Amino acid sequence: GYKDLFNIAKRFALIDVLFEKDKPFVILDDPFCDFDEEKIANGISLIKKFSEEYQILYFVCHKSRA
């Protein structure tokens, strides 16, 4: 769970380095499928924070992760 959260944060850090001026949109395809409820809530909070700076397309397959 924490490893997956770290990997998401790492990818956004990489986007920051690669795209200094124009921020690209980001597609996330159910990145929290292996999380428990607490980590899902933390992950969604992280995505909300990132959405202040990025346009995010967030696909999910279960309504618990909406």
PyMOL Python script that loads the backbone (N, CA, C, O; Angstrom):
from pymol import cmd

cmd.read_pdbstr("""\
ATOM      1  N   GLY A   1       0.812  -1.195   0.000  1.00  0.00           N
ATOM      2  CA  GLY A   1       0.000   0.000   0.000  1.00  0.00           C
ATOM      3  C   GLY A   1       0.857   1.261   0.000  1.00  0.00           C
ATOM      4  O   GLY A   1       0.695   2.127  -0.859  1.00  0.00           O
ATOM      5  N   TYR A   2       1.762   1.359   0.959  1.00  0.00           N
ATOM      6  CA  TYR A   2       2.615   2.550   1.035  1.00  0.00           C
ATOM      7  C   TYR A   2       3.553   2.629  -0.163  1.00  0.00           C
ATOM      8  O   TYR A   2       3.872   3.716  -0.644  1.00  0.00           O
ATOM      9  N   LYS A   3       3.986   1.477  -0.634  1.00  0.00           N
ATOM     10  CA  LYS A   3       4.855   1.445  -1.808  1.00  0.00           C
ATOM     11  C   LYS A   3       4.104   2.003  -3.024  1.00  0.00           C
ATOM     12  O   LYS A   3       4.675   2.754  -3.815  1.00  0.00           O
ATOM     13  N   ASP A   4       2.832   1.637  -3.171  1.00  0.00           N
ATOM     14  CA  ASP A   4       2.028   2.150  -4.281  1.00  0.00           C
ATOM     15  C   ASP A   4       1.798   3.650  -4.161  1.00  0.00           C
ATOM     16  O   ASP A   4       1.861   4.366  -5.161  1.00  0.00           O
ATOM     17  N   LEU A   5       1.532   4.139  -2.945  1.00  0.00           N
ATOM     18  CA  LEU A   5       1.381   5.585  -2.746  1.00  0.00           C
ATOM     19  C   LEU A   5       2.677   6.318  -3.080  1.00  0.00           C
ATOM     20  O   LEU A   5       2.657   7.379  -3.705  1.00  0.00           O
ATOM     21  N   PHE A   6       3.795   5.747  -2.661  1.00  0.00           N
ATOM     22  CA  PHE A   6       5.088   6.347  -2.971  1.00  0.00           C
ATOM     23  C   PHE A   6       5.321   6.376  -4.481  1.00  0.00           C
ATOM     24  O   PHE A   6       5.836   7.363  -5.008  1.00  0.00           O
ATOM     25  N   ASN A   7       4.948   5.307  -5.178  1.00  0.00           N
ATOM     26  CA  ASN A   7       5.139   5.262  -6.626  1.00  0.00           C
ATOM     27  C   ASN A   7       4.297   6.319  -7.337  1.00  0.00           C
ATOM     28  O   ASN A   7       4.753   6.906  -8.319  1.00  0.00           O
ATOM     29  N   ILE A   8       3.093   6.569  -6.864  1.00  0.00           N
ATOM     30  CA  ILE A   8       2.258   7.615  -7.459  1.00  0.00           C
ATOM     31  C   ILE A   8       2.908   8.976  -7.237  1.00  0.00           C
ATOM     32  O   ILE A   8       3.008   9.779  -8.164  1.00  0.00           O
ATOM     33  N   ALA A   9       3.346   9.232  -6.012  1.00  0.00           N
ATOM     34  CA  ALA A   9       4.010  10.503  -5.719  1.00  0.00           C
ATOM     35  C   ALA A   9       5.288  10.647  -6.541  1.00  0.00           C
ATOM     36  O   ALA A   9       5.599  11.738  -7.017  1.00  0.00           O
ATOM     37  N   LYS A  10       6.020   9.565  -6.708  1.00  0.00           N
ATOM     38  CA  LYS A  10       7.256   9.574  -7.499  1.00  0.00           C
ATOM     39  C   LYS A  10       6.958   9.918  -8.956  1.00  0.00           C
ATOM     40  O   LYS A  10       7.716  10.659  -9.583  1.00  0.00           O
ATOM     41  N   ARG A  11       5.880   9.396  -9.493  1.00  0.00           N
ATOM     42  CA  ARG A  11       5.514   9.700 -10.883  1.00  0.00           C
ATOM     43  C   ARG A  11       5.151  11.171 -11.049  1.00  0.00           C
ATOM     44  O   ARG A  11       5.516  11.790 -12.048  1.00  0.00           O
ATOM     45  N   PHE A  12       4.440  11.732 -10.082  1.00  0.00           N
ATOM     46  CA  PHE A  12       4.117  13.152 -10.167  1.00  0.00           C
ATOM     47  C   PHE A  12       5.377  14.005 -10.026  1.00  0.00           C
ATOM     48  O   PHE A  12       5.476  15.059 -10.655  1.00  0.00           O
ATOM     49  N   ALA A  13       6.325  13.576  -9.226  1.00  0.00           N
ATOM     50  CA  ALA A  13       7.594  14.294  -9.122  1.00  0.00           C
ATOM     51  C   ALA A  13       8.343  14.248 -10.447  1.00  0.00           C
ATOM     52  O   ALA A  13       8.956  15.235 -10.853  1.00  0.00           O
ATOM     53  N   LEU A  14       8.295  13.104 -11.118  1.00  0.00           N
ATOM     54  CA  LEU A  14       8.929  12.979 -12.426  1.00  0.00           C
ATOM     55  C   LEU A  14       8.258  13.913 -13.442  1.00  0.00           C
ATOM     56  O   LEU A  14       8.942  14.533 -14.256  1.00  0.00           O
ATOM     57  N   ILE A  15       6.950  14.013 -13.398  1.00  0.00           N
ATOM     58  CA  ILE A  15       6.232  14.936 -14.285  1.00  0.00           C
ATOM     59  C   ILE A  15       6.683  16.366 -14.029  1.00  0.00           C
ATOM     60  O   ILE A  15       6.872  17.134 -14.972  1.00  0.00           O
ATOM     61  N   ASP A  16       6.856  16.730 -12.764  1.00  0.00           N
ATOM     62  CA  ASP A  16       7.343  18.080 -12.426  1.00  0.00           C
ATOM     63  C   ASP A  16       8.709  18.365 -13.043  1.00  0.00           C
ATOM     64  O   ASP A  16       8.970  19.473 -13.512  1.00  0.00           O
ATOM     65  N   VAL A  17       9.567  17.365 -13.039  1.00  0.00           N
ATOM     66  CA  VAL A  17      10.915  17.543 -13.578  1.00  0.00           C
ATOM     67  C   VAL A  17      10.890  17.626 -15.100  1.00  0.00           C
ATOM     68  O   VAL A  17      11.590  18.448 -15.692  1.00  0.00           O
ATOM     69  N   LEU A  18      10.095  16.787 -15.725  1.00  0.00           N
ATOM     70  CA  LEU A  18      10.080  16.721 -17.185  1.00  0.00           C
ATOM     71  C   LEU A  18       9.313  17.870 -17.840  1.00  0.00           C
ATOM     72  O   LEU A  18       9.663  18.305 -18.937  1.00  0.00           O
ATOM     73  N   PHE A  19       8.272  18.361 -17.171  1.00  0.00           N
ATOM     74  CA  PHE A  19       7.412  19.383 -17.750  1.00  0.00           C
ATOM     75  C   PHE A  19       7.399  20.603 -16.839  1.00  0.00           C
ATOM     76  O   PHE A  19       6.542  20.718 -15.963  1.00  0.00           O
ATOM     77  N   GLU A  20       8.338  21.503 -17.041  1.00  0.00           N
ATOM     78  CA  GLU A  20       8.463  22.664 -16.161  1.00  0.00           C
ATOM     79  C   GLU A  20       7.403  23.727 -16.427  1.00  0.00           C
ATOM     80  O   GLU A  20       6.848  24.294 -15.486  1.00  0.00           O
ATOM     81  N   LYS A  21       7.114  24.006 -17.710  1.00  0.00           N
ATOM     82  CA  LYS A  21       6.161  25.068 -18.036  1.00  0.00           C
ATOM     83  C   LYS A  21       4.736  24.552 -18.152  1.00  0.00           C
ATOM     84  O   LYS A  21       3.885  24.873 -17.322  1.00  0.00           O
ATOM     85  N   ASP A  22       4.480  23.768 -19.161  1.00  0.00           N
ATOM     86  CA  ASP A  22       3.135  23.261 -19.418  1.00  0.00           C
ATOM     87  C   ASP A  22       2.960  21.903 -18.750  1.00  0.00           C
ATOM     88  O   ASP A  22       3.686  20.954 -19.048  1.00  0.00           O
ATOM     89  N   LYS A  23       2.008  21.824 -17.862  1.00  0.00           N
ATOM     90  CA  LYS A  23       1.745  20.566 -17.168  1.00  0.00           C
ATOM     91  C   LYS A  23       0.829  19.694 -18.032  1.00  0.00           C
ATOM     92  O   LYS A  23      -0.197  20.178 -18.508  1.00  0.00           O
ATOM     93  N   PRO A  24       1.173  18.434 -18.242  1.00  0.00           N
ATOM     94  CA  PRO A  24       0.318  17.546 -19.034  1.00  0.00           C
ATOM     95  C   PRO A  24      -0.861  17.055 -18.199  1.00  0.00           C
ATOM     96  O   PRO A  24      -0.860  17.168 -16.973  1.00  0.00           O
ATOM     97  N   PHE A  25      -1.853  16.514 -18.876  1.00  0.00           N
ATOM     98  CA  PHE A  25      -2.903  15.841 -18.115  1.00  0.00           C
ATOM     99  C   PHE A  25      -2.371  14.473 -17.713  1.00  0.00           C
ATOM    100  O   PHE A  25      -1.466  13.937 -18.352  1.00  0.00           O
ATOM    101  N   VAL A  26      -2.936  13.914 -16.656  1.00  0.00           N
ATOM    102  CA  VAL A  26      -2.456  12.650 -16.104  1.00  0.00           C
ATOM    103  C   VAL A  26      -3.623  11.669 -16.090  1.00  0.00           C
ATOM    104  O   VAL A  26      -4.716  12.004 -15.634  1.00  0.00           O
ATOM    105  N   ILE A  27      -3.393  10.473 -16.583  1.00  0.00           N
ATOM    106  CA  ILE A  27      -4.409   9.422 -16.578  1.00  0.00           C
ATOM    107  C   ILE A  27      -4.047   8.407 -15.507  1.00  0.00           C
ATOM    108  O   ILE A  27      -2.950   7.847 -15.512  1.00  0.00           O
ATOM    109  N   LEU A  28      -4.977   8.174 -14.589  1.00  0.00           N
ATOM    110  CA  LEU A  28      -4.796   7.174 -13.539  1.00  0.00           C
ATOM    111  C   LEU A  28      -5.880   6.116 -13.712  1.00  0.00           C
ATOM    112  O   LEU A  28      -7.069   6.423 -13.630  1.00  0.00           O
ATOM    113  N   ASP A  29      -5.477   4.882 -13.948  1.00  0.00           N
ATOM    114  CA  ASP A  29      -6.418   3.787 -14.150  1.00  0.00           C
ATOM    115  C   ASP A  29      -6.462   2.926 -12.896  1.00  0.00           C
ATOM    116  O   ASP A  29      -5.686   1.981 -12.750  1.00  0.00           O
ATOM    117  N   ASP A  30      -7.371   3.259 -12.002  1.00  0.00           N
ATOM    118  CA  ASP A  30      -7.589   2.551 -10.736  1.00  0.00           C
ATOM    119  C   ASP A  30      -6.285   2.254  -9.997  1.00  0.00           C
ATOM    120  O   ASP A  30      -5.949   1.092  -9.768  1.00  0.00           O
ATOM    121  N   PRO A  31      -5.546   3.315  -9.621  1.00  0.00           N
ATOM    122  CA  PRO A  31      -4.245   3.103  -8.980  1.00  0.00           C
ATOM    123  C   PRO A  31      -4.340   2.555  -7.559  1.00  0.00           C
ATOM    124  O   PRO A  31      -3.320   2.184  -6.978  1.00  0.00           O
ATOM    125  N   PHE A  32      -5.543   2.497  -6.989  1.00  0.00           N
ATOM    126  CA  PHE A  32      -5.687   2.078  -5.593  1.00  0.00           C
ATOM    127  C   PHE A  32      -6.377   0.716  -5.475  1.00  0.00           C
ATOM    128  O   PHE A  32      -6.984   0.429  -4.443  1.00  0.00           O
ATOM    129  N   CYS A  33      -6.298  -0.110  -6.490  1.00  0.00           N
ATOM    130  CA  CYS A  33      -7.040  -1.377  -6.484  1.00  0.00           C
ATOM    131  C   CYS A  33      -6.572  -2.342  -5.395  1.00  0.00           C
ATOM    132  O   CYS A  33      -7.334  -3.219  -4.988  1.00  0.00           O
ATOM    133  N   ASP A  34      -5.340  -2.198  -4.918  1.00  0.00           N
ATOM    134  CA  ASP A  34      -4.819  -3.119  -3.897  1.00  0.00           C
ATOM    135  C   ASP A  34      -4.790  -2.513  -2.498  1.00  0.00           C
ATOM    136  O   ASP A  34      -4.160  -3.070  -1.599  1.00  0.00           O
ATOM    137  N   PHE A  35      -5.465  -1.379  -2.301  1.00  0.00           N
ATOM    138  CA  PHE A  35      -5.398  -0.668  -1.030  1.00  0.00           C
ATOM    139  C   PHE A  35      -6.534  -1.083  -0.098  1.00  0.00           C
ATOM    140  O   PHE A  35      -7.599  -1.505  -0.549  1.00  0.00           O
ATOM    141  N   ASP A  36      -6.292  -0.958   1.209  1.00  0.00           N
ATOM    142  CA  ASP A  36      -7.372  -1.097   2.169  1.00  0.00           C
ATOM    143  C   ASP A  36      -8.094   0.255   2.270  1.00  0.00           C
ATOM    144  O   ASP A  36      -7.672   1.225   1.641  1.00  0.00           O
ATOM    145  N   GLU A  37      -9.163   0.325   3.046  1.00  0.00           N
ATOM    146  CA  GLU A  37      -9.994   1.531   3.080  1.00  0.00           C
ATOM    147  C   GLU A  37      -9.229   2.770   3.551  1.00  0.00           C
ATOM    148  O   GLU A  37      -9.437   3.861   3.020  1.00  0.00           O
ATOM    149  N   GLU A  38      -8.355   2.614   4.529  1.00  0.00           N
ATOM    150  CA  GLU A  38      -7.584   3.752   5.032  1.00  0.00           C
ATOM    151  C   GLU A  38      -6.637   4.296   3.954  1.00  0.00           C
ATOM    152  O   GLU A  38      -6.528   5.506   3.758  1.00  0.00           O
ATOM    153  N   LYS A  39      -5.972   3.394   3.277  1.00  0.00           N
ATOM    154  CA  LYS A  39      -5.036   3.827   2.230  1.00  0.00           C
ATOM    155  C   LYS A  39      -5.776   4.387   1.015  1.00  0.00           C
ATOM    156  O   LYS A  39      -5.257   5.275   0.338  1.00  0.00           O
ATOM    157  N   ILE A  40      -6.979   3.884   0.726  1.00  0.00           N
ATOM    158  CA  ILE A  40      -7.788   4.457  -0.349  1.00  0.00           C
ATOM    159  C   ILE A  40      -8.109   5.907  -0.020  1.00  0.00           C
ATOM    160  O   ILE A  40      -7.982   6.782  -0.876  1.00  0.00           O
ATOM    161  N   ALA A  41      -8.526   6.168   1.219  1.00  0.00           N
ATOM    162  CA  ALA A  41      -8.838   7.541   1.633  1.00  0.00           C
ATOM    163  C   ALA A  41      -7.605   8.433   1.521  1.00  0.00           C
ATOM    164  O   ALA A  41      -7.707   9.569   1.058  1.00  0.00           O
ATOM    165  N   ASN A  42      -6.448   7.936   1.936  1.00  0.00           N
ATOM    166  CA  ASN A  42      -5.204   8.714   1.814  1.00  0.00           C
ATOM    167  C   ASN A  42      -4.843   8.952   0.352  1.00  0.00           C
ATOM    168  O   ASN A  42      -4.409  10.043  -0.016  1.00  0.00           O
ATOM    169  N   GLY A  43      -5.024   7.930  -0.478  1.00  0.00           N
ATOM    170  CA  GLY A  43      -4.719   8.066  -1.896  1.00  0.00           C
ATOM    171  C   GLY A  43      -5.630   9.071  -2.587  1.00  0.00           C
ATOM    172  O   GLY A  43      -5.166   9.876  -3.394  1.00  0.00           O
ATOM    173  N   ILE A  44      -6.911   9.032  -2.280  1.00  0.00           N
ATOM    174  CA  ILE A  44      -7.849   9.984  -2.872  1.00  0.00           C
ATOM    175  C   ILE A  44      -7.518  11.396  -2.411  1.00  0.00           C
ATOM    176  O   ILE A  44      -7.615  12.340  -3.195  1.00  0.00           O
ATOM    177  N   SER A  45      -7.133  11.551  -1.162  1.00  0.00           N
ATOM    178  CA  SER A  45      -6.707  12.859  -0.662  1.00  0.00           C
ATOM    179  C   SER A  45      -5.485  13.359  -1.423  1.00  0.00           C
ATOM    180  O   SER A  45      -5.398  14.540  -1.757  1.00  0.00           O
ATOM    181  N   LEU A  46      -4.551  12.469  -1.696  1.00  0.00           N
ATOM    182  CA  LEU A  46      -3.354  12.820  -2.460  1.00  0.00           C
ATOM    183  C   LEU A  46      -3.725  13.259  -3.875  1.00  0.00           C
ATOM    184  O   LEU A  46      -3.188  14.244  -4.381  1.00  0.00           O
ATOM    185  N   ILE A  47      -4.639  12.534  -4.511  1.00  0.00           N
ATOM    186  CA  ILE A  47      -5.070  12.875  -5.869  1.00  0.00           C
ATOM    187  C   ILE A  47      -5.780  14.229  -5.874  1.00  0.00           C
ATOM    188  O   ILE A  47      -5.587  15.024  -6.794  1.00  0.00           O
ATOM    189  N   LYS A  48      -6.592  14.494  -4.866  1.00  0.00           N
ATOM    190  CA  LYS A  48      -7.260  15.801  -4.783  1.00  0.00           C
ATOM    191  C   LYS A  48      -6.238  16.920  -4.679  1.00  0.00           C
ATOM    192  O   LYS A  48      -6.400  17.971  -5.300  1.00  0.00           O
ATOM    193  N   LYS A  49      -5.194  16.704  -3.905  1.00  0.00           N
ATOM    194  CA  LYS A  49      -4.146  17.720  -3.782  1.00  0.00           C
ATOM    195  C   LYS A  49      -3.431  17.920  -5.117  1.00  0.00           C
ATOM    196  O   LYS A  49      -3.180  19.055  -5.521  1.00  0.00           O
ATOM    197  N   PHE A  50      -3.103  16.822  -5.803  1.00  0.00           N
ATOM    198  CA  PHE A  50      -2.454  16.921  -7.106  1.00  0.00           C
ATOM    199  C   PHE A  50      -3.366  17.578  -8.142  1.00  0.00           C
ATOM    200  O   PHE A  50      -2.882  18.231  -9.067  1.00  0.00           O
ATOM    201  N   SER A  51      -4.671  17.409  -7.994  1.00  0.00           N
ATOM    202  CA  SER A  51      -5.602  17.969  -8.981  1.00  0.00           C
ATOM    203  C   SER A  51      -5.660  19.497  -8.936  1.00  0.00           C
ATOM    204  O   SER A  51      -6.221  20.121  -9.836  1.00  0.00           O
ATOM    205  N   GLU A  52      -5.091  20.093  -7.907  1.00  0.00           N
ATOM    206  CA  GLU A  52      -5.012  21.559  -7.853  1.00  0.00           C
ATOM    207  C   GLU A  52      -4.027  22.078  -8.897  1.00  0.00           C
ATOM    208  O   GLU A  52      -4.128  23.224  -9.334  1.00  0.00           O
ATOM    209  N   GLU A  53      -3.084  21.242  -9.293  1.00  0.00           N
ATOM    210  CA  GLU A  53      -2.050  21.656 -10.243  1.00  0.00           C
ATOM    211  C   GLU A  53      -2.162  20.948 -11.593  1.00  0.00           C
ATOM    212  O   GLU A  53      -1.719  21.486 -12.608  1.00  0.00           O
ATOM    213  N   TYR A  54      -2.742  19.761 -11.616  1.00  0.00           N
ATOM    214  CA  TYR A  54      -2.816  18.949 -12.821  1.00  0.00           C
ATOM    215  C   TYR A  54      -4.269  18.648 -13.175  1.00  0.00           C
ATOM    216  O   TYR A  54      -5.145  18.613 -12.310  1.00  0.00           O
ATOM    217  N   GLN A  55      -4.501  18.432 -14.462  1.00  0.00           N
ATOM    218  CA  GLN A  55      -5.776  17.883 -14.888  1.00  0.00           C
ATOM    219  C   GLN A  55      -5.626  16.371 -14.823  1.00  0.00           C
ATOM    220  O   GLN A  55      -4.739  15.802 -15.459  1.00  0.00           O
ATOM    221  N   ILE A  56      -6.495  15.721 -14.053  1.00  0.00           N
ATOM    222  CA  ILE A  56      -6.361  14.287 -13.817  1.00  0.00           C
ATOM    223  C   ILE A  56      -7.603  13.559 -14.312  1.00  0.00           C
ATOM    224  O   ILE A  56      -8.728  13.928 -13.975  1.00  0.00           O
ATOM    225  N   LEU A  57      -7.389  12.533 -15.104  1.00  0.00           N
ATOM    226  CA  LEU A  57      -8.452  11.613 -15.500  1.00  0.00           C
ATOM    227  C   LEU A  57      -8.290  10.379 -14.628  1.00  0.00           C
ATOM    228  O   LEU A  57      -7.288   9.670 -14.715  1.00  0.00           O
ATOM    229  N   TYR A  58      -9.281  10.130 -13.792  1.00  0.00           N
ATOM    230  CA  TYR A  58      -9.182   9.092 -12.766  1.00  0.00           C
ATOM    231  C   TYR A  58     -10.250   8.031 -13.034  1.00  0.00           C
ATOM    232  O   TYR A  58     -11.436   8.270 -12.806  1.00  0.00           O
ATOM    233  N   PHE A  59      -9.834   6.870 -13.513  1.00  0.00           N
ATOM    234  CA  PHE A  59     -10.744   5.784 -13.814  1.00  0.00           C
ATOM    235  C   PHE A  59     -10.758   4.785 -12.662  1.00  0.00           C
ATOM    236  O   PHE A  59      -9.711   4.430 -12.121  1.00  0.00           O
ATOM    237  N   VAL A  60     -11.945   4.342 -12.298  1.00  0.00           N
ATOM    238  CA  VAL A  60     -12.078   3.349 -11.227  1.00  0.00           C
ATOM    239  C   VAL A  60     -13.040   2.256 -11.677  1.00  0.00           C
ATOM    240  O   VAL A  60     -13.848   2.455 -12.584  1.00  0.00           O
ATOM    241  N   CYS A  61     -12.941   1.113 -11.035  1.00  0.00           N
ATOM    242  CA  CYS A  61     -13.846   0.004 -11.355  1.00  0.00           C
ATOM    243  C   CYS A  61     -14.757  -0.343 -10.183  1.00  0.00           C
ATOM    244  O   CYS A  61     -15.579  -1.253 -10.288  1.00  0.00           O
ATOM    245  N   HIS A  62     -14.619   0.372  -9.071  1.00  0.00           N
ATOM    246  CA  HIS A  62     -15.447   0.077  -7.904  1.00  0.00           C
ATOM    247  C   HIS A  62     -15.828   1.393  -7.235  1.00  0.00           C
ATOM    248  O   HIS A  62     -14.991   2.284  -7.089  1.00  0.00           O
ATOM    249  N   LYS A  63     -17.082   1.514  -6.832  1.00  0.00           N
ATOM    250  CA  LYS A  63     -17.537   2.794  -6.285  1.00  0.00           C
ATOM    251  C   LYS A  63     -16.902   3.157  -4.946  1.00  0.00           C
ATOM    252  O   LYS A  63     -17.021   4.305  -4.518  1.00  0.00           O
ATOM    253  N   SER A  64     -16.241   2.237  -4.277  1.00  0.00           N
ATOM    254  CA  SER A  64     -15.563   2.565  -3.014  1.00  0.00           C
ATOM    255  C   SER A  64     -14.364   3.480  -3.244  1.00  0.00           C
ATOM    256  O   SER A  64     -13.898   4.138  -2.314  1.00  0.00           O
ATOM    257  N   ARG A  65     -13.863   3.525  -4.477  1.00  0.00           N
ATOM    258  CA  ARG A  65     -12.701   4.351  -4.776  1.00  0.00           C
ATOM    259  C   ARG A  65     -13.075   5.627  -5.528  1.00  0.00           C
ATOM    260  O   ARG A  65     -12.200   6.328  -6.037  1.00  0.00           O
ATOM    261  N   ALA A  66     -14.345   5.923  -5.597  1.00  0.00           N
ATOM    262  CA  ALA A  66     -14.795   7.129  -6.330  1.00  0.00           C
ATOM    263  C   ALA A  66     -14.547   8.390  -5.524  1.00  0.00           C
ATOM    264  O   ALA A  66     -14.861   9.488  -5.983  1.00  0.00           O
TER     265      ALA A  66
END
""", "prot")
cmd.dss("prot")
cmd.show_as("cartoon", "prot")
cmd.util.cbc("prot")
cmd.orient("prot")
